[in-house]
């Protein structure tokens, strides 16, 4: 029997426990969807493993007063990522202003 929007005899604690068990599944599901969308946007030419590895390896070195210097090796996949998402980070030095533009664009 339902009472005030919840089942009679069901304690709030049990609802919280169930939500805590569901939350990681939702996070995992969302990540899988995002990976699949990324794979589709890249034309299904690359595996998820190679995309994730490449993204993890795309590190930038901070050059105080100048900007950021890419510390990764340019590949076909990094070029495809840049072309697909409309920005480049593989120049010799990427200015702080350019990085801010990229970050602003990703928040839209």
N, C-alpha and C positions, 0 to 999 in steps of 0.2 A: 504494500500500500504506500502511496506517495503522500507526503505531508510537507507543505511549504517548499515545493520544488526539489525535495530529496526523498529518498526512500526511507520509510520508517525503520528505525533500528540500525541504520547505516551511520557510522561515526565519521566525523570530518577527517580523522586521522587516516582512515582507510582510503579516503578519496585522495589525500595528499600522497600516500604511498603509491597508489595506482598512477597518479600523474607523474611522479618521479620515475617510475618504471617506463612510462611512455615517452618522456622527454628525450632520452638518448636515441630512441627509434626515430623520432621526428627529425632530430639533428642529422642522423645518418641518412635518412630518406632525402632530406633537403640537399645534403652534400652530393648524393648520387645523382639527383636531378641536375644540380649545377654542373657536375662533371659531364653529364650527358649533353647538356646544352653547349658546353664548351667544345666537346668533341664534334658535335654537329656543326657549330660555327666554323670550325677548322676543316670542314669538309670530310670528316671521318677518315682523314689520311694518317692520323697518329693515334696511338693507343693512349688510354688514360694514364697508364704508368709512365709513358714517355713525357706526356704533358705535365704531370705532377713533378717529375724529376727535373724537367727543364725549368719550371716555375721556381722550384726550390733553389736551383743553381743560379738564378738571375739576380745575383747580389750586386749592390752598388757601394762604392767606397766614397765616403764624404770627404770632399776637398774644401776645407774651411775658406769661406770668402769667394769660392769659385763655383761650387755646385757638386755634382755627383759624377763619378767616373765608373762606367760599367766594369765589373770584374768577371764577366762571363764571356764565353766564346759564342760568337754569332753563328747560328745554324739556320737551316731551312725552317725549322719550327719556330725559332725566335723571330725570324722575318715574318712568318705567317701570323704569329701573335700580334706583332706590331701592325701589320697591314689590316688584320681583321678588326682590331680595336682602335685604330686610328691615332696611335702615338708611337713615338720612337724613344727608346732609352739606350740605344746602342751607339750613340755618338761618342766622340772622345770625352767631352764633358757636357753634362746636362745641367743647365742652370737651375738654381733654386726656384726661379720664376716658372720655368717650364715644368718642373716637378709639381709645383702647386697647381698648375693648369691641369695636369694629368689627374691629380688627386681630386680636384673639384669636379672634373668630368666623370669620374667613377662614382661619385656620390649622387649623381642625378638619377 
